[in-house]
Amino acid sequence: MLGLDPWNQGDALHRRIGVIPQDFRFFEKITPKEAIEYYRTLFHTHVDPVDLLRKVELSDKLNARYDTLSGGQKQKLGLALALTNDPEICFLDEPTTGLDPHARRAIWEVIRALKKEGRTVFLTTHYLEEAELLADRVAIIHNGRIIAAGSPLEIIQEHGQPARMTVEGSPALAAYLRMNLGSAAVEEDGKVSVTLRDKGDALKILTAIEESGLPWTSFTTTHDTLEDVFVRLVGQMDEGALKSEGAKP
């Protein structure tokens, strides 16, 4: 890593990477300012605690005790400590787990800022929306194995289903569209979904719906998200594993 052997050059490597564990904890009575001052003595750096806490949006808690911080604020402090040595690579292990939406988005902004600075960020997360929004490259891991890798868009295009248009309508409308468009139209719970093979299909479908004379209401277009792909891939692998076990003598 960074041209160094972690086993034999660990001390030199630690000075160039930053880490925040999943369940970050620290001394209960210390303040964020004191925590950074302590860390910079360990790494022999001269980082300004005020500037660093401003960077992670925690400057208003400069002198607050750790045990008075909220969950999101504690995670921000952990992130600040991970940056105390100005690392080239950051390992963030589920930094937003358990945070409210506002705190989670604040951490996202910090991660985006790290990317803009040219740092490499390894982010472990169970929030697929988070990976889709932040990552340049994603690896989906199941049972310790990488089962898909690439940019979020590449993974969705390779493993996702085609885009769909959905309108509120009846089974009769779905049957009309199948007959007149030759499209894969499916009705379920009062909603008719039609596969979009290309962007021009949307206009054709709406025109056919109007010509049908059948009642319908609002429409939406949707496509698979990274979470949809994850659920499908993992489900297929688990199902395949169960079948394999069932086939054993």
N, C-alpha and C positions, 0 to 999 in steps of 0.2 A: 504494500500500500504506500503510495507516494514514493515509490522506490526504496522503501524500507522494509526490513523483515520484522514483523510484529513480535516474534519470539525473542530475537536477539537485539533488536533496536527499539524496544518498547518505550523507553524513556523519551527518546528523540521523537518518536511517532506521536506519543500522547500530547506533546507540545504543539502538534499541528492538526489535531482533530478535536472536535467538541462532541459531547454526549449528554443527552438527557434521558434518563430511564423512564419507563412507563409510570412507575409510582414514585415520583420524585418526593423526597423528604429532606429536611434540613434541621439545623438547630432551632429549637422553638423560640428562643428569646433573642435571636439575632435579627438585625434589620437588613433589608436588601442592600443598603449602602455598605454595611459592615461585611456582608457575605461576599460582595464583589472585592472589597479590599483584602479579605482573607484569601480569596482565590488568586488574586493577582500576585500575592506574595508566593504562593505555591508555584505559579508559572513564571515568576519573575518578569511580569509585564507592567506597563504603566497606564493601563486603560483608565479612563475617567468614569467612575461609577455613575455620575449624573448623566453623562452622555449615553452610556450603555443602557441604563434604565429607561431613558427617553426612547431609545431605539425599540425596546420591547413594550413600550406604552405602560411603564410602571413608575414613572418619575414622581407621581403623586403619592407613592407609598415609600419614598426614599428612606424614611426613618420609622416606619411602622414595624412592629415585631412580626416575625414570621408566623407565629400562632394566631395572629389577628387577620391574616390574609385569606381571601376566598380561594376556592380551588383553582380558578382561572389565574388569579394573581400569583399563586404558588408556582403554577406551570410557567408563567412568564419569568419568574425569578430563575427557575431551573434553566430556561432558555438563555437568559442573560449570563448565567454562570458558564453555560456551555460555550458562550462566545467570548469569555474573558481573555482567552489566549489567542484571539483573532484566528480561528481555525480555517483551514482550507476545505476540510470535509466535516460535515455535521451529521451525526446519527441521532435521529429523533424517534424514540420508541413510543408510539401512540400518544403524542403530546396533547391531543385534544379530547381524550377519552374522559367522559363524565362532565364535560364542560357545557354550560348553557350556550345557545346559538351565538350570543353576542361575544362571549369570551373566545369561542371557537374561531369566529371570523377575525378576531384581533390577532390570534396566533397565525392564521392564514396570511395576514398582511405581513407579519414578520418573516414568514417563510418566503413569501414573494420577494421581499426586500433582500434576503440572503441570496436568492437566485440572481437578482439583478446585479449584485456585487460580484458575481462570478464564482460563488462557492458551490460545491457539490453537496446536495442534501439527500441523505438516505432517510426516507420517511416510512415507518411502519404504521399502518392504519387499518381499522376494520370499517371505516367510513368510506365506501366506494365513491360517493360524491366528492369527498375530499381529494381522493387520488385523481379523479377525473379533472378536477379544477386546477390542481397544483402541479401534477407530475408531467414531465416531458416523456418519461418512460415508466411503464408499470410492469411488475411481475406478479402474477396471481399465484399464490402458493397454497397447496392443499396437501395435508398429511406430509409436510416436509419436502414436497416436490413442486417445482415450477411447472404449472400446466398451461400457462399462456404468458407471453411477454411481447412488449412493443409499446408504441404510443397508445394512449387511450383510444384514439380514433382507429388505429390499426387493429386493435383487439376487437373493438365493436364491429368493424367492417368484416373481419374474418369470422367471428363467432356469433354475431348478433343476427336477429331476424330483420327482414326488410321493413322500411318505414310503413306506417299504416295511417289511413284516414278513418276516423270514427264519427258516426252520427247517431243521434238518438232516433231509432226507427224500429220497424216491426220485422218479423221473419219474412213477411211477404216482400219487403223492400230488399232484403238480402237475396232472396230468390230471384227477384227482378234483375238485380245487378249481376248475379252470376250468369243469368240467361243472356243479357244484352251486352255485357262487357267481357264475359269470359274471365272475370276476376275472381279471386279467392275471397268472397264475401262471407262473413260469419256473423250470426246474430247470437248475442248472449246478454241476458238481463236487460233487454230493451235497448241494447247498443249494437249497431252494425259496424263491423270493422272490415275494411277493404285494403288489401295489399297495394302499395304504391311501387310500381316497378321503376318509374322515373318521375321527375317533377311535373311533367306534362299530364300525368295520370290524374292529378288532383282536379284539374278543370274538367276532364272527361267524366269523372265520377260525379261531380256536382251537377253537371249538365244532365247526366242520366237520371240522377235522383229527382231533379225538377221535372223531367219528362215523364217520370213514372206516375206522377199524380198522387203518389202515396204520401201520407203525413210523415214529416220528419222535423227535427229541430237542430240545435247548434251542432257544429262539427269541430273537430280538433285533428291535428296531425301529430303523430308521435313516432319516436324511434327508440330502439333499445339504448339503455344507459349502461355504464360499466357494471352497475349493480345487477341489472338484468342478466348480463353475460355471465357474471360471477355465479349467480344462483343457478343458471342453466348448466354451466360447466361442472360445478361441484355436484349438482344433482345427478348429472349423467355419470360422473365417476363413481359416486356412492351407489347408484343403481347398478352399474356394471360390476362393482365389487360384491354386492349382495348376490347377483346372479352367479358370479364365479364361485362364491362360497357355497351356494345352493347346488352347484353342479359337481362339487367334490364328492367322491365316494365315501 
